[in-house]
Amino acid sequence: MLERMEERLFQKYLAYHFSICEREDLIGASNHALDILRKSMA
């Protein structure tokens, strides 16, 4: 996917990637989420 990306879009991706990498509070973050749901007994 990255190797087929247009240069302009790839540069935007790199800027985003490096800005995320520089933030310690986002280390280990991913695009995944965990939803915890509770069934109502009413």
mmCIF entry with sequence, helices, sheets and N, C-alpha, C, O atoms, coordinates in Angstrom:
data_MODEL
# 
_entry.id   MODEL 
# 
_entity.id                         1 
_entity.type                       polymer 
_entity.pdbx_number_of_molecules   1 
# 
_entity_poly.entity_id                      1 
_entity_poly.type                           'polypeptide(L)' 
_entity_poly.nstd_linkage                   no 
_entity_poly.nstd_monomer                   no 
_entity_poly.pdbx_seq_one_letter_code       MLERMEERLFQKYLAYHFSICEREDLIGASNHALDILRKSMA 
_entity_poly.pdbx_seq_one_letter_code_can   MLERMEERLFQKYLAYHFSICEREDLIGASNHALDILRKSMA 
_entity_poly.pdbx_strand_id                 A 
# 
loop_
_entity_poly_seq.entity_id 
_entity_poly_seq.num 
_entity_poly_seq.mon_id 
_entity_poly_seq.hetero 
1 1  MET n 
1 2  LEU n 
1 3  GLU n 
1 4  ARG n 
1 5  MET n 
1 6  GLU n 
1 7  GLU n 
1 8  ARG n 
1 9  LEU n 
1 10 PHE n 
1 11 GLN n 
1 12 LYS n 
1 13 TYR n 
1 14 LEU n 
1 15 ALA n 
1 16 TYR n 
1 17 HIS n 
1 18 PHE n 
1 19 SER n 
1 20 ILE n 
1 21 CYS n 
1 22 GLU n 
1 23 ARG n 
1 24 GLU n 
1 25 ASP n 
1 26 LEU n 
1 27 ILE n 
1 28 GLY n 
1 29 ALA n 
1 30 SER n 
1 31 ASN n 
1 32 HIS n 
1 33 ALA n 
1 34 LEU n 
1 35 ASP n 
1 36 ILE n 
1 37 LEU n 
1 38 ARG n 
1 39 LYS n 
1 40 SER n 
1 41 MET n 
1 42 ALA n 
# 
_struct_asym.id          A 
_struct_asym.entity_id   1 
# 
loop_
_struct_conf.conf_type_id 
_struct_conf.id 
_struct_conf.pdbx_PDB_helix_id 
_struct_conf.beg_label_comp_id 
_struct_conf.beg_label_asym_id 
_struct_conf.beg_label_seq_id 
_struct_conf.pdbx_beg_PDB_ins_code 
_struct_conf.end_label_comp_id 
_struct_conf.end_label_asym_id 
_struct_conf.end_label_seq_id 
_struct_conf.pdbx_end_PDB_ins_code 
_struct_conf.beg_auth_comp_id 
_struct_conf.beg_auth_asym_id 
_struct_conf.beg_auth_seq_id 
_struct_conf.end_auth_comp_id 
_struct_conf.end_auth_asym_id 
_struct_conf.end_auth_seq_id 
_struct_conf.pdbx_PDB_helix_class 
_struct_conf.details 
_struct_conf.pdbx_PDB_helix_length 
HELX_P HELX_P1 AA1 LEU A 2  ? ARG A 4  ? LEU A 2  ARG A 4  5 ? 3  
HELX_P HELX_P2 AA2 GLU A 7  ? CYS A 21 ? GLU A 7  CYS A 21 1 ? 15 
HELX_P HELX_P3 AA3 GLU A 24 ? LEU A 26 ? GLU A 24 LEU A 26 5 ? 3  
# 
_struct_conf_type.id          HELX_P 
_struct_conf_type.criteria    ? 
_struct_conf_type.reference   ? 
# 
loop_
_atom_site.group_PDB 
_atom_site.id 
_atom_site.type_symbol 
_atom_site.label_atom_id 
_atom_site.label_alt_id 
_atom_site.label_comp_id 
_atom_site.label_asym_id 
_atom_site.label_entity_id 
_atom_site.label_seq_id 
_atom_site.pdbx_PDB_ins_code 
_atom_site.Cartn_x 
_atom_site.Cartn_y 
_atom_site.Cartn_z 
_atom_site.occupancy 
_atom_site.B_iso_or_equiv 
_atom_site.pdbx_formal_charge 
_atom_site.auth_seq_id 
_atom_site.auth_comp_id 
_atom_site.auth_asym_id 
_atom_site.auth_atom_id 
_atom_site.pdbx_PDB_model_num 
ATOM 1   N N  . MET A 1 1  ? 0.811   -1.181 0.000  1.00 0.00 ? 1  MET A N  1 
ATOM 2   C CA . MET A 1 1  ? 0.000   0.000  0.000  1.00 0.00 ? 1  MET A CA 1 
ATOM 3   C C  . MET A 1 1  ? 0.867   1.264  0.000  1.00 0.00 ? 1  MET A C  1 
ATOM 4   O O  . MET A 1 1  ? 0.654   2.157  -0.820 1.00 0.00 ? 1  MET A O  1 
ATOM 5   N N  . LEU A 1 2  ? 1.822   1.344  0.893  1.00 0.00 ? 2  LEU A N  1 
ATOM 6   C CA . LEU A 1 2  ? 2.671   2.528  0.951  1.00 0.00 ? 2  LEU A CA 1 
ATOM 7   C C  . LEU A 1 2  ? 3.475   2.716  -0.328 1.00 0.00 ? 2  LEU A C  1 
ATOM 8   O O  . LEU A 1 2  ? 3.689   3.846  -0.768 1.00 0.00 ? 2  LEU A O  1 
ATOM 9   N N  . GLU A 1 3  ? 3.917   1.628  -0.921 1.00 0.00 ? 3  GLU A N  1 
ATOM 10  C CA . GLU A 1 3  ? 4.732   1.752  -2.131 1.00 0.00 ? 3  GLU A CA 1 
ATOM 11  C C  . GLU A 1 3  ? 3.927   2.236  -3.338 1.00 0.00 ? 3  GLU A C  1 
ATOM 12  O O  . GLU A 1 3  ? 4.511   2.695  -4.319 1.00 0.00 ? 3  GLU A O  1 
ATOM 13  N N  . ARG A 1 4  ? 2.595   2.140  -3.281 1.00 0.00 ? 4  ARG A N  1 
ATOM 14  C CA . ARG A 1 4  ? 1.754   2.620  -4.383 1.00 0.00 ? 4  ARG A CA 1 
ATOM 15  C C  . ARG A 1 4  ? 1.148   3.992  -4.110 1.00 0.00 ? 4  ARG A C  1 
ATOM 16  O O  . ARG A 1 4  ? 0.427   4.530  -4.950 1.00 0.00 ? 4  ARG A O  1 
ATOM 17  N N  . MET A 1 5  ? 1.431   4.553  -2.955 1.00 0.00 ? 5  MET A N  1 
ATOM 18  C CA . MET A 1 5  ? 0.855   5.837  -2.563 1.00 0.00 ? 5  MET A CA 1 
ATOM 19  C C  . MET A 1 5  ? 1.482   6.976  -3.377 1.00 0.00 ? 5  MET A C  1 
ATOM 20  O O  . MET A 1 5  ? 2.683   6.965  -3.645 1.00 0.00 ? 5  MET A O  1 
ATOM 21  N N  . GLU A 1 6  ? 0.660   7.955  -3.767 1.00 0.00 ? 6  GLU A N  1 
ATOM 22  C CA . GLU A 1 6  ? 1.190   9.138  -4.450 1.00 0.00 ? 6  GLU A CA 1 
ATOM 23  C C  . GLU A 1 6  ? 2.144   9.865  -3.509 1.00 0.00 ? 6  GLU A C  1 
ATOM 24  O O  . GLU A 1 6  ? 1.966   9.831  -2.291 1.00 0.00 ? 6  GLU A O  1 
ATOM 25  N N  . GLU A 1 7  ? 3.146   10.518 -4.067 1.00 0.00 ? 7  GLU A N  1 
ATOM 26  C CA . GLU A 1 7  ? 4.175   11.185 -3.271 1.00 0.00 ? 7  GLU A CA 1 
ATOM 27  C C  . GLU A 1 7  ? 3.583   12.203 -2.299 1.00 0.00 ? 7  GLU A C  1 
ATOM 28  O O  . GLU A 1 7  ? 4.001   12.263 -1.143 1.00 0.00 ? 7  GLU A O  1 
ATOM 29  N N  . ARG A 1 8  ? 2.620   13.001 -2.749 1.00 0.00 ? 8  ARG A N  1 
ATOM 30  C CA . ARG A 1 8  ? 2.006   14.028 -1.893 1.00 0.00 ? 8  ARG A CA 1 
ATOM 31  C C  . ARG A 1 8  ? 1.313   13.382 -0.702 1.00 0.00 ? 8  ARG A C  1 
ATOM 32  O O  . ARG A 1 8  ? 1.459   13.849 0.428  1.00 0.00 ? 8  ARG A O  1 
ATOM 33  N N  . LEU A 1 9  ? 0.567   12.320 -0.943 1.00 0.00 ? 9  LEU A N  1 
ATOM 34  C CA . LEU A 1 9  ? -0.129  11.622 0.126  1.00 0.00 ? 9  LEU A CA 1 
ATOM 35  C C  . LEU A 1 9  ? 0.859   10.925 1.064  1.00 0.00 ? 9  LEU A C  1 
ATOM 36  O O  . LEU A 1 9  ? 0.661   10.908 2.279  1.00 0.00 ? 9  LEU A O  1 
ATOM 37  N N  . PHE A 1 10 ? 1.917   10.353 0.499  1.00 0.00 ? 10 PHE A N  1 
ATOM 38  C CA . PHE A 1 10 ? 2.938   9.696  1.303  1.00 0.00 ? 10 PHE A CA 1 
ATOM 39  C C  . PHE A 1 10 ? 3.614   10.694 2.247  1.00 0.00 ? 10 PHE A C  1 
ATOM 40  O O  . PHE A 1 10 ? 3.887   10.360 3.400  1.00 0.00 ? 10 PHE A O  1 
ATOM 41  N N  . GLN A 1 11 ? 3.884   11.903 1.775  1.00 0.00 ? 11 GLN A N  1 
ATOM 42  C CA . GLN A 1 11 ? 4.489   12.922 2.621  1.00 0.00 ? 11 GLN A CA 1 
ATOM 43  C C  . GLN A 1 11 ? 3.563   13.314 3.763  1.00 0.00 ? 11 GLN A C  1 
ATOM 44  O O  . GLN A 1 11 ? 4.022   13.559 4.878  1.00 0.00 ? 11 GLN A O  1 
ATOM 45  N N  . LYS A 1 12 ? 2.261   13.375 3.495  1.00 0.00 ? 12 LYS A N  1 
ATOM 46  C CA . LYS A 1 12 ? 1.280   13.659 4.559  1.00 0.00 ? 12 LYS A CA 1 
ATOM 47  C C  . LYS A 1 12 ? 1.265   12.525 5.573  1.00 0.00 ? 12 LYS A C  1 
ATOM 48  O O  . LYS A 1 12 ? 1.207   12.765 6.779  1.00 0.00 ? 12 LYS A O  1 
ATOM 49  N N  . TYR A 1 13 ? 1.318   11.278 5.080  1.00 0.00 ? 13 TYR A N  1 
ATOM 50  C CA . TYR A 1 13 ? 1.361   10.113 5.968  1.00 0.00 ? 13 TYR A CA 1 
ATOM 51  C C  . TYR A 1 13 ? 2.605   10.169 6.860  1.00 0.00 ? 13 TYR A C  1 
ATOM 52  O O  . TYR A 1 13 ? 2.517   9.934  8.065  1.00 0.00 ? 13 TYR A O  1 
ATOM 53  N N  . LEU A 1 14 ? 3.757   10.479 6.269  1.00 0.00 ? 14 LEU A N  1 
ATOM 54  C CA . LEU A 1 14 ? 4.989   10.556 7.059  1.00 0.00 ? 14 LEU A CA 1 
ATOM 55  C C  . LEU A 1 14 ? 4.897   11.636 8.130  1.00 0.00 ? 14 LEU A C  1 
ATOM 56  O O  . LEU A 1 14 ? 5.319   11.418 9.266  1.00 0.00 ? 14 LEU A O  1 
ATOM 57  N N  . ALA A 1 15 ? 4.355   12.791 7.784  1.00 0.00 ? 15 ALA A N  1 
ATOM 58  C CA . ALA A 1 15 ? 4.214   13.879 8.760  1.00 0.00 ? 15 ALA A CA 1 
ATOM 59  C C  . ALA A 1 15 ? 3.334   13.419 9.924  1.00 0.00 ? 15 ALA A C  1 
ATOM 60  O O  . ALA A 1 15 ? 3.657   13.670 11.085 1.00 0.00 ? 15 ALA A O  1 
ATOM 61  N N  . TYR A 1 16 ? 2.229   12.751 9.615  1.00 0.00 ? 16 TYR A N  1 
ATOM 62  C CA . TYR A 1 16 ? 1.341   12.211 10.664 1.00 0.00 ? 16 TYR A CA 1 
ATOM 63  C C  . TYR A 1 16 ? 2.086   11.174 11.503 1.00 0.00 ? 16 TYR A C  1 
ATOM 64  O O  . TYR A 1 16 ? 2.061   11.230 12.732 1.00 0.00 ? 16 TYR A O  1 
ATOM 65  N N  . HIS A 1 17 ? 2.735   10.249 10.849 1.00 0.00 ? 17 HIS A N  1 
ATOM 66  C CA . HIS A 1 17 ? 3.444   9.169  11.535 1.00 0.00 ? 17 HIS A CA 1 
ATOM 67  C C  . HIS A 1 17 ? 4.497   9.717  12.503 1.00 0.00 ? 17 HIS A C  1 
ATOM 68  O O  . HIS A 1 17 ? 4.568   9.288  13.654 1.00 0.00 ? 17 HIS A O  1 
ATOM 69  N N  . PHE A 1 18 ? 5.309   10.662 12.035 1.00 0.00 ? 18 PHE A N  1 
ATOM 70  C CA . PHE A 1 18 ? 6.361   11.204 12.887 1.00 0.00 ? 18 PHE A CA 1 
ATOM 71  C C  . PHE A 1 18 ? 5.794   12.034 14.029 1.00 0.00 ? 18 PHE A C  1 
ATOM 72  O O  . PHE A 1 18 ? 6.367   12.050 15.119 1.00 0.00 ? 18 PHE A O  1 
ATOM 73  N N  . SER A 1 19 ? 4.677   12.726 13.802 1.00 0.00 ? 19 SER A N  1 
ATOM 74  C CA . SER A 1 19 ? 4.083   13.503 14.898 1.00 0.00 ? 19 SER A CA 1 
ATOM 75  C C  . SER A 1 19 ? 3.548   12.580 15.989 1.00 0.00 ? 19 SER A C  1 
ATOM 76  O O  . SER A 1 19 ? 3.629   12.912 17.172 1.00 0.00 ? 19 SER A O  1 
ATOM 77  N N  . ILE A 1 20 ? 3.008   11.439 15.611 1.00 0.00 ? 20 ILE A N  1 
ATOM 78  C CA . ILE A 1 20 ? 2.512   10.460 16.586 1.00 0.00 ? 20 ILE A CA 1 
ATOM 79  C C  . ILE A 1 20 ? 3.692   9.824  17.332 1.00 0.00 ? 20 ILE A C  1 
ATOM 80  O O  . ILE A 1 20 ? 3.625   9.624  18.545 1.00 0.00 ? 20 ILE A O  1 
ATOM 81  N N  . CYS A 1 21 ? 4.764   9.509  16.612 1.00 0.00 ? 21 CYS A N  1 
ATOM 82  C CA . CYS A 1 21 ? 5.928   8.867  17.227 1.00 0.00 ? 21 CYS A CA 1 
ATOM 83  C C  . CYS A 1 21 ? 6.596   9.752  18.268 1.00 0.00 ? 21 CYS A C  1 
ATOM 84  O O  . CYS A 1 21 ? 7.232   9.245  19.192 1.00 0.00 ? 21 CYS A O  1 
ATOM 85  N N  . GLU A 1 22 ? 6.462   11.062 18.132 1.00 0.00 ? 22 GLU A N  1 
ATOM 86  C CA . GLU A 1 22 ? 7.118   11.974 19.059 1.00 0.00 ? 22 GLU A CA 1 
ATOM 87  C C  . GLU A 1 22 ? 6.345   12.156 20.360 1.00 0.00 ? 22 GLU A C  1 
ATOM 88  O O  . GLU A 1 22 ? 6.871   12.749 21.302 1.00 0.00 ? 22 GLU A O  1 
ATOM 89  N N  . ARG A 1 23 ? 5.122   11.667 20.439 1.00 0.00 ? 23 ARG A N  1 
ATOM 90  C CA . ARG A 1 23 ? 4.303   11.858 21.633 1.00 0.00 ? 23 ARG A CA 1 
ATOM 91  C C  . ARG A 1 23 ? 4.391   10.636 22.542 1.00 0.00 ? 23 ARG A C  1 
ATOM 92  O O  . ARG A 1 23 ? 3.956   9.546  22.172 1.00 0.00 ? 23 ARG A O  1 
ATOM 93  N N  . GLU A 1 24 ? 4.954   10.824 23.725 1.00 0.00 ? 24 GLU A N  1 
ATOM 94  C CA . GLU A 1 24 ? 5.106   9.716  24.668 1.00 0.00 ? 24 GLU A CA 1 
ATOM 95  C C  . GLU A 1 24 ? 3.758   9.165  25.128 1.00 0.00 ? 24 GLU A C  1 
ATOM 96  O O  . GLU A 1 24 ? 3.647   7.977  25.432 1.00 0.00 ? 24 GLU A O  1 
ATOM 97  N N  . ASP A 1 25 ? 2.730   10.020 25.182 1.00 0.00 ? 25 ASP A N  1 
ATOM 98  C CA . ASP A 1 25 ? 1.430   9.551  25.655 1.00 0.00 ? 25 ASP A CA 1 
ATOM 99  C C  . ASP A 1 25 ? 0.743   8.629  24.656 1.00 0.00 ? 25 ASP A C  1 
ATOM 100 O O  . ASP A 1 25 ? -0.258  7.996  24.993 1.00 0.00 ? 25 ASP A O  1 
ATOM 101 N N  . LEU A 1 26 ? 1.263   8.544  23.432 1.00 0.00 ? 26 LEU A N  1 
ATOM 102 C CA . LEU A 1 26 ? 0.658   7.669  22.423 1.00 0.00 ? 26 LEU A CA 1 
ATOM 103 C C  . LEU A 1 26 ? 1.486   6.418  22.144 1.00 0.00 ? 26 LEU A C  1 
ATOM 104 O O  . LEU A 1 26 ? 1.157   5.638  21.250 1.00 0.00 ? 26 LEU A O  1 
ATOM 105 N N  . ILE A 1 27 ? 2.561   6.226  22.909 1.00 0.00 ? 27 ILE A N  1 
ATOM 106 C CA . ILE A 1 27 ? 3.376   5.029  22.706 1.00 0.00 ? 27 ILE A CA 1 
ATOM 107 C C  . ILE A 1 27 ? 2.525   3.794  23.005 1.00 0.00 ? 27 ILE A C  1 
ATOM 108 O O  . ILE A 1 27 ? 1.914   3.685  24.068 1.00 0.00 ? 27 ILE A O  1 
ATOM 109 N N  . GLY A 1 28 ? 2.500   2.887  22.063 1.00 0.00 ? 28 GLY A N  1 
ATOM 110 C CA . GLY A 1 28 ? 1.723   1.669  22.219 1.00 0.00 ? 28 GLY A CA 1 
ATOM 111 C C  . GLY A 1 28 ? 0.289   1.796  21.761 1.00 0.00 ? 28 GLY A C  1 
ATOM 112 O O  . GLY A 1 28 ? -0.447  0.809  21.781 1.00 0.00 ? 28 GLY A O  1 
ATOM 113 N N  . ALA A 1 29 ? -0.131  2.970  21.352 1.00 0.00 ? 29 ALA A N  1 
ATOM 114 C CA . ALA A 1 29 ? -1.502  3.146  20.867 1.00 0.00 ? 29 ALA A CA 1 
ATOM 115 C C  . ALA A 1 29 ? -1.643  2.483  19.502 1.00 0.00 ? 29 ALA A C  1 
ATOM 116 O O  . ALA A 1 29 ? -0.672  2.363  18.754 1.00 0.00 ? 29 ALA A O  1 
ATOM 117 N N  . SER A 1 30 ? -2.829  2.067  19.197 1.00 0.00 ? 30 SER A N  1 
ATOM 118 C CA . SER A 1 30 ? -3.076  1.447  17.896 1.00 0.00 ? 30 SER A CA 1 
ATOM 119 C C  . SER A 1 30 ? -4.446  1.868  17.385 1.00 0.00 ? 30 SER A C  1 
ATOM 120 O O  . SER A 1 30 ? -5.148  2.654  18.023 1.00 0.00 ? 30 SER A O  1 
ATOM 121 N N  . ASN A 1 31 ? -4.807  1.346  16.251 1.00 0.00 ? 31 ASN A N  1 
ATOM 122 C CA . ASN A 1 31 ? -6.108  1.645  15.660 1.00 0.00 ? 31 ASN A CA 1 
ATOM 123 C C  . ASN A 1 31 ? -7.199  0.722  16.182 1.00 0.00 ? 31 ASN A C  1 
ATOM 124 O O  . ASN A 1 31 ? -8.323  0.750  15.681 1.00 0.00 ? 31 ASN A O  1 
ATOM 125 N N  . HIS A 1 32 ? -6.891  -0.078 17.161 1.00 0.00 ? 32 HIS A N  1 
ATOM 126 C CA . HIS A 1 32 ? -7.846  -1.029 17.700 1.00 0.00 ? 32 HIS A CA 1 
ATOM 127 C C  . HIS A 1 32 ? -8.492  -0.469 18.967 1.00 0.00 ? 32 HIS A C  1 
ATOM 128 O O  . HIS A 1 32 ? -7.909  0.359  19.667 1.00 0.00 ? 32 HIS A O  1 
ATOM 129 N N  . ALA A 1 33 ? -9.693  -0.932 19.239 1.00 0.00 ? 33 ALA A N  1 
ATOM 130 C CA . ALA A 1 33 ? -10.401 -0.502 20.447 1.00 0.00 ? 33 ALA A CA 1 
ATOM 131 C C  . ALA A 1 33 ? -11.028 -1.718 21.110 1.00 0.00 ? 33 ALA A C  1 
ATOM 132 O O  . ALA A 1 33 ? -11.291 -2.733 20.465 1.00 0.00 ? 33 ALA A O  1 
ATOM 133 N N  . LEU A 1 34 ? -11.257 -1.595 22.395 1.00 0.00 ? 34 LEU A N  1 
ATOM 134 C CA . LEU A 1 34 ? -11.936 -2.638 23.151 1.00 0.00 ? 34 LEU A CA 1 
ATOM 135 C C  . LEU A 1 34 ? -13.178 -2.016 23.758 1.00 0.00 ? 34 LEU A C  1 
ATOM 136 O O  . LEU A 1 34 ? -13.088 -1.076 24.547 1.00 0.00 ? 34 LEU A O  1 
ATOM 137 N N  . ASP A 1 35 ? -14.335 -2.538 23.391 1.00 0.00 ? 35 ASP A N  1 
ATOM 138 C CA . ASP A 1 35 ? -15.604 -2.067 23.957 1.00 0.00 ? 35 ASP A CA 1 
ATOM 139 C C  . ASP A 1 35 ? -16.048 -3.042 25.021 1.00 0.00 ? 35 ASP A C  1 
ATOM 140 O O  . ASP A 1 35 ? -16.097 -4.249 24.786 1.00 0.00 ? 35 ASP A O  1 
ATOM 141 N N  . ILE A 1 36 ? -16.375 -2.517 26.204 1.00 0.00 ? 36 ILE A N  1 
ATOM 142 C CA . ILE A 1 36 ? -16.890 -3.341 27.278 1.00 0.00 ? 36 ILE A CA 1 
ATOM 143 C C  . ILE A 1 36 ? -18.342 -2.937 27.479 1.00 0.00 ? 36 ILE A C  1 
ATOM 144 O O  . ILE A 1 36 ? -18.638 -1.789 27.813 1.00 0.00 ? 36 ILE A O  1 
ATOM 145 N N  . LEU A 1 37 ? -19.239 -3.882 27.275 1.00 0.00 ? 37 LEU A N  1 
ATOM 146 C CA . LEU A 1 37 ? -20.667 -3.608 27.354 1.00 0.00 ? 37 LEU A CA 1 
ATOM 147 C C  . LEU A 1 37 ? -21.281 -4.371 28.516 1.00 0.00 ? 37 LEU A C  1 
ATOM 148 O O  . LEU A 1 37 ? -20.808 -5.449 28.876 1.00 0.00 ? 37 LEU A O  1 
ATOM 149 N N  . ARG A 1 38 ? -22.319 -3.820 29.096 1.00 0.00 ? 38 ARG A N  1 
ATOM 150 C CA . ARG A 1 38 ? -23.012 -4.478 30.191 1.00 0.00 ? 38 ARG A CA 1 
ATOM 151 C C  . ARG A 1 38 ? -24.480 -4.583 29.791 1.00 0.00 ? 38 ARG A C  1 
ATOM 152 O O  . ARG A 1 38 ? -25.094 -3.586 29.410 1.00 0.00 ? 38 ARG A O  1 
ATOM 153 N N  . LYS A 1 39 ? -25.038 -5.776 29.877 1.00 0.00 ? 39 LYS A N  1 
ATOM 154 C CA . LYS A 1 39 ? -26.420 -6.009 29.532 1.00 0.00 ? 39 LYS A CA 1 
ATOM 155 C C  . LYS A 1 39 ? -27.309 -5.549 30.696 1.00 0.00 ? 39 LYS A C  1 
ATOM 156 O O  . LYS A 1 39 ? -27.098 -5.932 31.847 1.00 0.00 ? 39 LYS A O  1 
ATOM 157 N N  . SER A 1 40 ? -28.288 -4.735 30.372 1.00 0.00 ? 40 SER A N  1 
ATOM 158 C CA . SER A 1 40 ? -29.223 -4.251 31.396 1.00 0.00 ? 40 SER A CA 1 
ATOM 159 C C  . SER A 1 40 ? -30.168 -5.379 31.775 1.00 0.00 ? 40 SER A C  1 
ATOM 160 O O  . SER A 1 40 ? -30.669 -6.090 30.904 1.00 0.00 ? 40 SER A O  1 
ATOM 161 N N  . MET A 1 41 ? -30.416 -5.550 33.072 1.00 0.00 ? 41 MET A N  1 
ATOM 162 C CA . MET A 1 41 ? -31.308 -6.605 33.550 1.00 0.00 ? 41 MET A CA 1 
ATOM 163 C C  . MET A 1 41 ? -32.733 -6.085 33.775 1.00 0.00 ? 41 MET A C  1 
ATOM 164 O O  . MET A 1 41 ? -33.574 -6.810 34.305 1.00 0.00 ? 41 MET A O  1 
ATOM 165 N N  . ALA A 1 42 ? -33.012 -4.843 33.379 1.00 0.00 ? 42 ALA A N  1 
ATOM 166 C CA . ALA A 1 42 ? -34.353 -4.261 33.589 1.00 0.00 ? 42 ALA A CA 1 
ATOM 167 C C  . ALA A 1 42 ? -35.317 -4.666 32.517 1.00 0.00 ? 42 ALA A C  1 
ATOM 168 O O  . ALA A 1 42 ? -36.480 -4.263 32.547 1.00 0.00 ? 42 ALA A O  1 
# 
